[in-house]
Amino acid sequence: MNILYFLVKDIFQKKMRVFLTICGVSIGVSVCIIMLGIGESIKNSFKDIYGKRQIEIIIEEKDQLSILLSRVDAHLTQEIQGISAIEDASATLLYLHKIKGVAVPVFGWEENSFLFDAVELIHGRRPALGKKEVMVGDSLARSLGKENEKEIKIKGVSFIVVGVFKSSSPFEQFAVLMPLADLQKTIHEEGKATFINVKLKPQYRSEAMIESTIKEIERLFPTIAAMRADAFVSEKTKFIVMGEQFSFLVSLITVIAVALGLANTMVTSSFEKRKLLAILLALGWQKVEIALLFICESLIVAFIGGALGILLGFKGTAYIFGITGINALVPTLGIVFILKITGIILGSAVFAAAVPTWITLNSNPVEIIRSE
């Protein structure tokens, strides 16, 4: 324990070297979070939207490249609900609106839509049809609260904020919800929807039945395209997948650079302490115990740098999204994502400790002591 205390104390005696190493680790970790967190946040946000509501099928305009340009007849929901496998169907109109330079998704939902089941009303009430009312996500409400605003103007029409809701999806947390007919009228898309969400009856939620239902929908309505919700997310986030490949490459290079920086620090540290370590080996210390000392030293530096890097990464990503006006997609502190980043940090630390450990354990302690 005294030796471990000595090594920990020795780490912080070399203030400049440790400071630069911690800075390198923190910058590397923050880069990984920024590069990998964006795509993961967007995909998880959409997956959460559909998964929590048990939406199996999405219907959109056929051969339409962008979901924002898709337009289907909103009244098709009544006919679609007539299919035996379908429990419920709900039309959604999506419009992107700018509020003080920030892109905000505006959703038009049918009054009795099952989509409301996955959002929690935490203040006020739902907007009433024809009253020019909206409710907003908790994140957007906090943003508006700073300005003490109770109205949102869309296409020159003022809407009163009558409720605040909470959603597990970051995309919806920064969104505006209003009755479908009100949004249709406001953006001059009467009778239209961007897509239709389809929920199947429990006994029809198998792979085979979902595919069979998709074929039946497309046979009955040739002008629309139906697809599985997970396939829909993958299709509409192709740009994210391409970006993720680039992000992964950049992150991999960054992790290698971080690991090499840590290794350089540990090699230098091992040479400075080679006499002490040689004495410990000569006194009968096991090689495993020496290896653990190096790993502990590397983990301490990596932990401090990693913690700062995680903080900087999320703060930096929020800032980037803030200046680009896409606050709805700021990554959240998901436990799985944090575990991935933690794994990267620990892996780098172990790699960094492996180099000096190998050098030390393959040295002759007698020769080292004699040379000193």
N, C-alpha and C positions, 0 to 999 in steps of 0.2 A: 504493500500500500504506500510506503514511503517513497519507493522508486517511482510509482505511478504519479504520486504528488509532485515529485521532482520533475518528471517529464512534462506534466501539465504546466507547471510553473515555468519551465524552460521554454515552452512554446511561446508564452506571452512576453518573455524577456526580449525576444527578437521582434519587436513591435512592428517595424516597417515591413519586414518580410511576411509576417503573419497577416498584417493589414492588407498588403497587396494580394496575397493568396486568397484571403476571404473575399476581397473585392472581385477577383477573377471568378471564384466559385459562384458568388451571388449574381454576377452579370450573366454567367453561363446558364444558371438555373432560370433566371428571369427571361432570357431569350427562348429557352425551351418552352416555358409557360406561354409566352406570347405567340410563338410559332405554332405550337400544338393545341393550345387551349381554345383558339378561335374556332377552328373547324369542329372540334369536339363539342363545344358549347352549342353551336348552331344545330348540329345533328341531334344531340341529346334533347335540345329544346323541342324540335319537331317530333321526335320519337315519344317524348313525354306527352305531348298534346294528343297524339293518337292512342297511345297505350293506356293512359288513364281513363279514356272514354270508350275503350274497347271498340275502336273503329277499325274494321277489317278492310274496307274497300273505299277508295276515293274515285269519284267521277269528275272528269274535267272535259273541256272541249277537245275534240279529236285533232291530232296533228298540230297542236299548239306548243310552240317551243317554250314559252315563258308562262309560269303559273299566273303571273299578274295580268297577262293578256287573255287568259282563258275566260270564256263566257258561255255559260250553259243556261237553259231555261230553268229558272228556279221552281217553276210549277211542276217539274218532272218528279219532285219528291213524292207527290201524292200517288203518281203512277208506279214509281219504284217501290213504294211501301206495299203495293199490291202483290209483289213477288213473295212466294211462300217462305223463302229462307230469310227474308229481311225483317228484323224487329223494328228498326226505325231508320229514318233518313232525314238529314237536315242540310239545307242549303246555306252556304257561307259566301258572302261577298267581301273581298279583301281589297283595301285601298291604302296606299302609303301616302301619309300626309306629313307636312313639315310643321313642327311647332317650335318656334324660336331657333330655326336652323337645324333641328334634330328630326331625323326620319322616325315617324311613329306609325305603327300598323293600326289601321282602323278596321274593325270587324263588324259586319252586319249579320246578326243571327236572328233566326225566327223566334218569335216570342216564347214559345213553349219548347224550344230546342233542348235536346238532351245534352248539348254542349255546355249548358250552364251547370250541369251536375259536378263538373270537375273544377269549378271556381268557387271560392268561398267569399261571400259578401261580408266584409268586415266593417262597413260603414254605409249608412244611407239605404238606398233601395235600387231595384232594377229600373232602367229607363222605360217609360211608357210610350207606346206607339203614337206617333203624331204630335207629341208634346215637345219635340226638339230637345230631347234629354239624352245624356250618355252616362256611362259609368267607366271608370278608368282603373288601370292596374295600380297596385300599391306603389311600385317604383315611379311611375309617371305622376301619381298623386303627390308624392314627396317632392318631385321636381316642380310641380305646379304650386305646391304649398309654399315654396320659397318666395314665389311671386304673389302669393295670396290670390291666385286666379281661380275663379269658379265657372268660367266659361271657356269653351273651345270653339274656334271659328274654322269651319271646313267649307271650302268653296264659297266663301262669303256668307255662309249661314252660321249663326251663333247657336251653340248647344250648351245647355246648362248641365254641369256635372252634379248628378244626384246620388251617386254611389261610388264606393271604392271596393275593389275586389282583390283577392289574393289568389295567385295561381302558382303551381310548382314549376311552370314553364317560364324561363326568363323572357321569352318572346312575348308572352301574354302579360307579364308583369309590367311591361312598358307599352301596353296597348290601350286602345279606346274601343269600347263595345257599345253598339246601339242597335235598335230594331232594324231588321233587314230592309223593310220597306222605306224607312227613313234614309238609310244610306243610299239605296237605289235612287230615290228621288233627288238627293243632294248631289250625286255625281252623274245624274242623268243616265242611269242604267236600269230603268224600270223593268221589273220582271226578270232580271238577270242575276246570276250568281257566278262566282269564280270557280267554285267546285261544290260537290255534294258529298257529305260524309255519310257513310252507310255502316250501320251496326247490325250484325247478324244475330239471329236467335241462337242461344247457347248450343243447341244440338247441331247447328250448321257451321260451327267454327273450326271444323277440321280442314286440313290442307286441301283435300279433294273437293269438299263442298264449297270452299271459297272460290276455287278455280271454276267450278261448275256454275256458280252464281255470277261470276264475272262474264262468262260466255253468254249466259242467258240475258244479262243486262245489255251487252253489246249487240246481241241479236235483236232485242226488242227496240233498241234505240241506236240506230246506225251512226248518228251524227256525234255521239259522245264516246269517250274512251274510259274504261274502268280498269283499275289496277289495285293490287294489294297495297295496303298502307305502307308497309316497309319498303316495297319496290318504288312507291311514289316518292318517299323520302330520299331514297338512293338516286332516283332519276333526277329529282329537282335539286339535288345538292352535288351534282357531278363536279361542278367547279370547286367545291370544297375538297372532294377526293383528290383532284389534281393538285390543288393547293397543299393538301396534306402530304403528298409525296415530296414536294419541294420542301415543305416545312420539316418533314422527317429527316431529309438529307442535311438541311442546315442544322437541325438540332443534334444530329449524330456527330457532325463535325465539331459543334460546340462542346458536346460532352467529351469528345476525344481531347480537345484543347484543355478543358477543365481538368481531366484526369492527368494529362501530361504536366500541367502546372502544379497540381498537387504532388505528383511523383517527383518533380524537380525539387520542391520544398522538402519532401521527405528524404530524398537522397542527400541533400545538403545537411539536413538535420542528423542523418545517420553518420556522416563523416565527422561532424562536430562532436558527436557522442561516441565515436568508435572505441575510445579508450575505456569509457565506462562500461559499454556493452561487452567489450572483450574481457574485462574483469569479471563481469557477471557470468559469462560463458565459462571462464576459468574456475569460477567458484562453484560450478555445477548447475547453473540455470539451464533449464530445458530450452531447446530451440523454439518450442511452441510458446513458451512464456515470453521470449524475446519478440516473437512475431506478434503476440497480442499487444505488446507495448506499442509497436509501430502502428498497428491497426487502431488502437485507442487514440493515439496522437492524431492520426489522419482523420478519424471519425469526428473528433472534437472540432477540428478546423472545418471539415465538410459540413457538420451540423450547423455551425454558426453561419457560414456562408450560404448554406442551403435555406435556412430560415429567412435570412435577409432576402435571398433570391426569390423565394415564394412570395414574400410581401411585395417586393419591387415588381415582380411579374404581374400580379393581379392589379396593382395600382397602375402600372404602366399600360396594361391592356385597357383598363377603364379610361385612362387618359387618351389613348389612341382612338378608341371608339367615340369618346366625347368630342374630340376635335374633328372627327369625320362624320359626326351626326348619326351614329348607328348604335345608340345606347341600348337598344332592345336586345342586342346579342352579346353583351358583355359576359364573359365566362363567369360561372359561379364556382364556389369552392366545393366541388363535388369530392366525396371521400375517395372514389376510385381514382380520380385524376390526381389528387394529392398523393395517394399511394404510389402511383406511377412515377411522379417526380421524386418522391422519397427514395424509391428504388434506384433511380438514376443517380441520386446523390450518394447513396450507400455503395453502389457499384463502383462509382468513381473513386470513393475513399479506399475501398478494398484494393482496387487496382493500384492506386498510388502507394499503398503500404507494401504491396507485393514486391516492387522493385528493390527498395532498400532492405527489405527483409531477406530477400534472396542474396543480396550482396553481403550482408552482415553474417548470415548463417553459413556462408561458404568461405568466410575469412578464418585465418588461423589466429586465435586470440593471443597466443604467445608472441607471434611476430608483431602483432599490432602493439602490444604492451612494450616490447623491446624497442620498436621504432619510436615510441613516444618518450 
